[in-house]
Amino acid sequence: SLRADFTVTGTTASSATTVYADVTANTVKNDGFQGQVIAAGAGSITATAHASTPDSTLLDDAGTATAAVFNFATVNDSYTITDITLTLANATTVSTVRLKDGNATVASLPGAATVTYSGLVVPVPATTSTQITVELDLNTVGFGAGSTGANVTTTLTVARARNSQGVDAAVTESNPAGNAMYVYKAIPTITNNTLPSSLLTTGTKTLSAFAVSRGATGTTA
């Protein structure tokens, strides 16, 4: 803890006598006025999987998907995230891995089993948190392309940051990961159709009706 103390002395105008502002019975000098006690602690930054990370799901091989959201939280100091390393369980269906801070793209790299970003500038003020979203641009599934059912689970394996004094430090983390996601050429979607009637009367009745549709690309069989 920290505390600043101070004393005040003076000299009388007529008798040139030294007086103290902090005395007992006007004769004994005390230790001074004591300031407030301020607790001082070491700074730190920690990365975890954020609650907004999407649930496990099936992905169509067309478009972009959010694979994970990582929360960077600071204590007692401000930090700037400089390096992030991600690993993908299977990157054959991923063309681009993108980092986003809110709606702003921080960095993008080609899809690979291990993707390392350096030279990042993502500020995290003291005793606050910032969420980094990982987006994946997906490749086509098929012969000579991505593997069907590829698991694109994304894990944060290494991260580094600079504190307010510019000192490099490792981000405390335990390999947080997004949930499992599997990429397919097409995903069938089943929806209920409206029945001709909801009443059971005599005669032949339709008891169930549904439709099967595919995703944006590919066919289902």
C-alpha positions as CSV (number, residue, x, y, z in Angstrom):
1,S,0.0,0.0,0.0
2,L,1.0,3.6,-0.5
3,R,0.5,6.7,1.8
4,A,1.8,10.2,1.5
5,D,2.4,12.1,4.9
6,F,3.3,15.8,5.3
7,T,4.1,18.2,8.1
8,V,3.6,22.0,8.2
9,T,5.9,24.4,10.2
10,G,6.0,28.1,10.5
11,T,7.8,31.0,12.4
12,T,5.9,33.5,14.5
13,A,6.1,37.1,13.2
14,S,6.9,38.8,16.6
15,S,8.9,36.2,18.6
16,A,10.5,34.2,15.7
17,T,9.4,31.0,17.4
18,T,9.0,27.9,15.3
19,V,5.5,26.4,15.5
20,Y,4.1,23.2,14.1
21,A,0.7,22.6,12.7
22,D,0.6,19.1,14.1
23,V,1.5,19.3,17.8
24,T,0.5,17.9,21.1
25,A,0.1,20.5,23.8
26,N,1.9,22.9,21.5
27,T,5.3,21.5,22.5
28,V,5.9,18.1,20.9
29,K,6.1,17.7,17.1
30,N,4.0,14.8,15.8
31,D,4.7,12.6,12.7
32,G,2.7,14.8,10.3
33,F,-0.6,14.7,8.6
34,Q,-1.3,11.3,7.2
35,G,-2.8,11.0,3.7
36,Q,-5.1,8.3,2.4
37,V,-3.9,4.7,2.1
38,I,-3.9,3.6,-1.5
39,A,-3.6,-0.1,-2.2
40,A,-1.2,-0.9,-5.0
41,G,-1.3,-4.2,-6.9
42,A,0.4,-5.8,-9.9
43,G,-1.3,-5.4,-13.2
44,S,-2.5,-8.5,-15.2
45,I,-4.5,-9.4,-18.3
46,T,-6.5,-12.6,-18.7
47,A,-8.2,-14.2,-21.7
48,T,-11.2,-16.5,-21.5
49,A,-14.0,-17.7,-23.7
50,H,-16.8,-15.1,-23.7
51,A,-20.4,-16.0,-22.9
52,S,-21.4,-14.8,-26.4
53,T,-19.4,-17.6,-28.1
54,P,-21.8,-19.4,-30.5
55,D,-23.2,-22.8,-29.5
56,S,-22.0,-25.9,-31.4
57,T,-23.7,-26.1,-34.8
58,L,-23.5,-27.3,-38.4
59,L,-22.2,-24.9,-41.0
60,D,-22.9,-24.6,-44.7
61,D,-19.7,-24.2,-46.7
62,A,-20.9,-20.8,-48.1
63,G,-20.3,-17.6,-46.3
64,T,-18.8,-16.5,-43.0
65,A,-19.3,-17.9,-39.5
66,T,-18.3,-16.7,-36.0
67,A,-16.2,-19.5,-34.5
68,A,-15.4,-18.0,-31.0
69,V,-15.5,-14.8,-28.9
70,F,-12.6,-14.3,-26.5
71,N,-12.7,-11.9,-23.5
72,F,-9.6,-10.0,-22.5
73,A,-9.9,-8.6,-19.0
74,T,-7.4,-6.3,-17.2
75,V,-6.7,-5.7,-13.5
76,N,-4.8,-2.6,-12.1
77,D,-3.3,-1.5,-15.4
78,S,-4.1,-0.8,-19.0
79,Y,-2.8,-3.1,-21.7
80,T,-2.5,-3.3,-25.5
81,I,-2.9,-6.7,-27.1
82,T,-0.1,-7.3,-29.6
83,D,0.0,-11.0,-30.4
84,I,-2.6,-13.7,-30.7
85,T,-2.1,-17.3,-31.9
86,L,-5.1,-19.5,-32.8
87,T,-5.3,-23.2,-33.7
88,L,-8.1,-24.8,-35.8
89,A,-9.0,-28.4,-35.4
90,N,-9.4,-28.7,-39.2
91,A,-8.6,-25.8,-41.5
92,T,-9.3,-27.5,-44.9
93,T,-12.6,-25.7,-45.2
94,V,-11.4,-22.2,-44.0
95,S,-10.1,-19.6,-46.5
96,T,-9.7,-16.7,-44.1
97,V,-9.4,-16.2,-40.3
98,R,-10.5,-12.7,-39.2
99,L,-10.2,-10.9,-35.9
100,K,-12.7,-8.3,-35.0
101,D,-13.0,-5.8,-32.2
102,G,-16.7,-5.0,-32.2
103,N,-17.5,-4.3,-35.8
104,A,-14.0,-3.3,-36.8
105,T,-11.7,-5.8,-38.4
106,V,-8.4,-5.9,-36.5
107,A,-6.5,-8.4,-38.8
108,S,-7.0,-11.2,-41.3
109,L,-4.8,-14.1,-42.3
110,P,-5.3,-17.1,-44.6
111,G,-6.8,-20.2,-43.0
112,A,-4.3,-22.7,-41.5
113,A,-4.0,-25.2,-38.7
114,T,-2.1,-22.5,-36.7
115,V,-2.7,-18.8,-37.3
116,T,-0.4,-16.2,-35.6
117,Y,-1.1,-12.5,-35.6
118,S,1.6,-10.0,-34.5
119,G,1.9,-6.3,-34.4
120,L,-1.7,-5.9,-33.2
121,V,-2.9,-2.7,-31.5
122,V,-6.0,-3.6,-29.4
123,P,-6.2,-1.4,-26.3
124,V,-7.8,-2.7,-23.1
125,P,-8.2,0.1,-20.5
126,A,-7.4,-0.7,-16.8
127,T,-10.0,-2.8,-15.0
128,T,-12.2,-3.3,-18.1
129,S,-12.6,-6.0,-20.7
130,T,-12.6,-6.2,-24.5
131,Q,-14.0,-9.0,-26.7
132,I,-12.2,-10.2,-29.7
133,T,-14.4,-12.1,-32.2
134,V,-13.0,-14.8,-34.5
135,E,-14.7,-15.0,-37.9
136,L,-14.1,-17.7,-40.5
137,D,-14.6,-17.4,-44.3
138,L,-15.5,-20.9,-45.4
139,N,-14.2,-22.9,-48.4
140,T,-16.1,-25.2,-50.7
141,V,-16.5,-28.8,-49.4
142,G,-15.8,-31.5,-52.0
143,F,-13.3,-33.4,-54.1
144,G,-10.0,-31.5,-54.1
145,A,-11.4,-29.0,-51.6
146,G,-12.5,-29.0,-48.0
147,S,-13.3,-32.2,-46.0
148,T,-16.9,-32.9,-45.3
149,G,-17.8,-32.7,-41.6
150,A,-14.5,-30.8,-40.9
151,N,-14.4,-29.6,-37.3
152,V,-13.4,-25.9,-37.3
153,T,-13.2,-25.6,-33.5
154,T,-11.0,-22.6,-32.8
155,T,-8.7,-22.3,-29.8
156,L,-6.6,-19.4,-28.4
157,T,-3.2,-20.9,-27.5
158,V,-0.9,-17.9,-27.0
159,A,-1.5,-14.1,-26.5
160,R,0.8,-11.3,-25.5
161,A,0.3,-7.6,-24.6
162,R,2.1,-4.5,-23.5
163,N,1.2,-2.7,-20.2
164,S,1.0,1.0,-19.7
165,Q,4.8,1.3,-19.4
166,G,5.4,-0.5,-22.7
167,V,6.5,-3.7,-20.9
168,D,5.7,-6.9,-22.8
169,A,3.8,-9.5,-20.9
170,A,2.1,-12.9,-21.5
171,V,-1.7,-12.9,-21.4
172,T,-2.8,-15.4,-18.7
173,E,-5.0,-18.1,-20.4
174,S,-5.8,-21.8,-20.4
175,N,-6.3,-22.4,-24.1
176,P,-9.9,-21.1,-24.2
177,A,-11.8,-22.5,-27.2
178,G,-15.0,-21.9,-29.1
179,N,-17.6,-24.7,-29.4
180,A,-17.4,-27.5,-32.0
181,M,-18.6,-26.5,-35.4
182,Y,-18.8,-28.9,-38.4
183,V,-18.8,-27.8,-42.1
184,Y,-20.8,-29.6,-44.8
185,K,-21.5,-29.1,-48.5
186,A,-25.2,-28.5,-47.6
187,I,-27.3,-28.8,-44.5
188,P,-30.9,-30.0,-44.7
189,T,-33.4,-28.0,-42.8
190,I,-36.8,-29.6,-41.7
191,T,-39.8,-27.3,-41.1
192,N,-43.4,-28.2,-40.3
193,N,-46.1,-27.5,-43.0
194,T,-49.6,-26.3,-42.2
195,L,-52.0,-29.2,-41.9
196,P,-55.3,-29.1,-43.9
197,S,-57.2,-29.5,-40.6
198,S,-56.4,-29.9,-36.9
199,L,-59.7,-31.9,-36.3
200,L,-59.9,-35.6,-36.2
201,T,-63.1,-36.6,-37.9
202,T,-64.1,-39.5,-40.1
203,G,-62.2,-40.2,-43.2
204,T,-58.6,-40.0,-44.2
205,K,-56.7,-37.3,-42.4
206,T,-53.2,-35.8,-42.8
207,L,-51.5,-36.2,-39.4
208,S,-48.1,-34.7,-40.3
209,A,-46.5,-32.7,-43.1
210,F,-43.0,-31.2,-43.3
211,A,-40.6,-29.7,-45.8
212,V,-36.9,-30.4,-46.3
213,S,-34.8,-27.6,-47.7
214,R,-31.0,-27.2,-48.3
215,G,-28.6,-24.4,-47.5
216,A,-27.3,-21.7,-49.8
217,T,-25.2,-24.1,-51.9
218,G,-25.0,-27.8,-52.6
219,T,-27.7,-30.4,-52.7
220,T,-29.0,-32.9,-50.2
221,A,-30.2,-36.4,-50.8
